[in-house]
Amino acid sequence: MADSASLLESAALWLRRGQACEAQATPAALDEAVRCYNEAIAQLTTLLSSASRPQSPESARPLSPEFQRRLAIVWMNRGNALQKQPHAEDLEEAVRSYDQAIGLLAASQGSEDFAARNSLGAAWMNRGQALHRQGTAPTLQEALRSQREAIAVLRTLPLQQDISFRLNLAGALMNEANVLLGDGLGRHDQARTSAKASLALVLTQEAIHPDAAGLALQARRALCDAIGQLLVANTTNLSLSVLADEAGDVVDDGLALARLWERKGRRDLRPLAERLFYFGVQLYRLHQPQFLAEFVLESLDPERSSGALPGTPALHKAAEDAVAGALDALRGVQRLTTEDPLSARLLQTWQELQTASTRLAELRKPAG
């Protein structure tokens, strides 16, 4: 039998191979990643079995927490690779992988091993994501329990000590918000609270840390979804105008952050920024049309905003439809006088929307 050092080295090599395959993200590469993780688990399990059959006082020592964490990390990577596969059985197997990791890490919950406790929280969080993706009523309920287990574990960490602690907690809170939004039970106010708590954890880092930026935009997307549902249902104690103001701030700050990272050359945030934009044009059209023209041009006009969203046909159509709808709602306002403040504001809004409509038409023209 190979000695312990050789088995540990072999397992580490299989883990790195699996991570390299997983990063490629193709179906074949993901299958290979799972195979590599299986090999790493087999190597480490051999050590585990050997330790359970002591041959001498030296070998009878219990497995170290570091060894258990190492094995748990491989199980978590296996779960992550399975979760990227398209089949329901892969998601079910991913949950079983996370269960293995959680079992190995459970003893860390009351210890001072912060790294292991962080991994335990991450395992609960990833388990919740795999359950959420299955989308049935029982798995959604279990997904919510998993995210709340993650939150309970991660909140015990010294959050200022390591940014990964805060990022994981922010991710679990954001995931909790998404489960609450999708379980059909109308818990949109709770989702809003969770999304706001997630966002608060990454605000100070969103402009300098790329992972914090991604989480900040995801949290804002969940927050907008929650506020949007509250605006439709009108089931909160907050007034619609207060909710609309909050949503406008969330959208504006999110798109400003996306433009900042666009200027830094990061392109993977565009889908999140586009989601916020689609929400924003409807929000402003329905609730604050006086800000719609400024919003669409700041978002799409590169002459106005460095890092503006690339003007895809779908984005331009959404902007043009919103502007046209707002203009239609203001039909006849151009005949108003400016003798009273309300008429003056309505006329100014109409003029700004006309200007935005003209500029959007210019932006849609092919360059040349």
C-alpha positions, 0 to 999 in steps of 0.5 A: 500500500502506498504511504500516507504522504504519497496518497495525500500528494496523489489526492491533491493532484487529482483535485487540481486536475478536477478543478482545471477541468471544471474551469473549462465548463464543457459537458465533457470537461465536467464529466472528467472533473467529477472523475478526477474528484472521485479519484481524489476521494478514493485516495483520501478514503484509503487513508481514512480506512487505514487510520480506522485500523490502527497497527500501532499507537502512532497510527491510532491517532485520530484524523486531524481536522485539516485532513477532514477539511481536505476531504470535505473540500474534494466532496464540495468540488464534486458537488459544484461540478455536478451542479453545473450539469444539466440533469436532475440526477446530477443535482441530486448527486450534488446534494449527496456530495454536499451532505458528505462535506457537511458531515466531515465539517460538522465538528468545526461548528463550535471550534476556533477553526474559522477556515473549516467553519467557513467551508461548512457554511459554504457547503450548506450554501451550495447544497441549498443552491442545488436544491433550489435548482430542482424547483419542487416544493419540497426541495425549495423548502429544504433549500431555504433550510440549507441557506439558513443553516449556512447563514447561522454558521457564517454569522459566527465568523469574525467577518472583518478578519477575512473577506471570504467570510463576508462574501460567503455570508452575503451569498447565503443571504442573497440565495435566501432572498431568491428562494423566498422570491420563488417559493410562491408563498408571497414572502417578498418583504422577507426577501427584501430584508435578506437582499438588503442584508446581503448588499450591506456586507459587500458595499465597502468592497464592491468597487475594489473586489471583483467577487464583491462586485458580482455579489453586490449586483446579484443582491441588487437584482434580488432586491429589485425583484422583491421590491417589484413584487411588493409594488405589484402586490401592495402588501407592505406598510411602506408607501408605493412612493417610498418603495419606488424611491428605494428601487430607483436608488438600487438600480442607479447604484447597481448600473453605476457599479457595472459601468465602473467595472466595464471601464476596468475591462470586466464583461461578465457583469453585463447580464446582471446589469441588463437585468437591472436595466430592464427593471429600471425602465419599467420602474421609471415608466410606471412610477417616476417618468420624470427620471426615465429620460435621464435613466435610459440615456445614462445607461445606454449613451456612451457620450453621456456615460463612460462604460455605458451598456453596449446597445443591443437591439433588445436593450434599445427596444426596451428603452424606446418602448418605455419612453414611448409609453411614458410619452403616450401617458403625457399626451396633450401635455405640450399644450400646457403653459408653465404658469403653475409648477405642476404644469411646468414639471410635466412639460419638462418631463415631456420635452426630456422624453422627446429628446431621449426618443430622438437620441435613442433613434440615433444610437440605433443607427449603424455606425458609418 
